[in-house]
Amino acid sequence: MIDIHDTDLPPYPGGAGYRDDEASRDGARKVNRDGSRLTQCDFAMTAIDRAGPGGIDAYRVYGLPDAPFRDLSTCRARLSDLKKQGKIMKKGERTPGEAGVSVNLWIAARFAPPVEDDQPDLFGQAA
């Protein structure tokens, strides 16, 4: 549902995503206005791409030198953003995280394994 008060918030993916509360909308307005959403997404994408097919977790992206994130949750929000854009994906493996809970490894979409065609041939011929 779009609120007339949110006309300054471009719809996702053109603008930052937000939840249905004023604090979340204010955060989206800020990162849209100052460009930090794009800077943070670019930084995270570069880090994930450089990690290669081995992947990288959010803690390691956040902890990189010159990381532009104010906190881990901001880093995770940008990873979610990149995932929704189809630029990254979960590797399908997890690694121990700093809080004692295993966390996802992220890979660039270009490192995704090929999807096999499950469609069988019709009577031995390509459909």
Buried (B, 14 or more C-beta within 10 A) or exposed (E): EEEEEBEEBEEEEEBBBBEEEEEEBEBBBEBBEEEBBBEBBEBBBEBBBEBEEEBBBBBBBBEBEEBBBEEBEBBBBBBEBBBEEEBBBBBEEBBEEEEEEEBBBBBBBEBBEEEEEEEEEEEEEEE
